[in-house]
């Protein structure tokens, strides 16, 4: 597993709006959603709460890798790609339950493990 470069870690703390979380199905058909319930667990993992996943959950169970795209308050874009883990219990799930709004179901913690990182089109990792 890789770590977020310092530039991207700082940008994450300065992001605006929801992130775009993308997966693909078993035939390679992409699916992208807006996700507002996300948190950086550490420099190696980002957690997305599964509140209302459908196609996204199916894609994860089919073995999809994922991508998170976000923009900063300065309108700089960053993308993080990696493999995905799905947790319905344990440390990642408990962490998600702490920050996911209580009114939302929080079915599971979806963990994106950092493998590739881009600033715009520039590959950082």
C-alpha positions, 0 to 999 in steps of 0.5 A: 500500500502507498501513502498520499503525497503531502500535497494531496493530503493537504489538498484533501483537508481543503476539498470542497463539495462531494467527491466522485467515487467510480467503480466498474462492473464485471464487463468494465462498464463504469459507474460514478457516484457523488459521495458526501460521507467520506473521510481520510482514515490515514495516509494510506486509506480513504473511507466512503460510507455505504449509505445508499450504494446499489451498483457501486456495492455490486461492482465492489463485490465483483472485484472492482478497483476504485477511483476518488476524484475531488476538487479543492477550494482553489479549484485544483483536482486530484484523483486517488485510485486503488483496490477496495475493501468492504467492511461491515464490522471492525476498525474501519466500520467503527471509525465510519460510524463515528463521523457518518451522520446518525440519520444515514444507515451506514451499512458498511465502510468502503475502504479505498487503499491508496495505490495511484495518485494524480494532481490533474493529469500529473501522476504523483504516485 
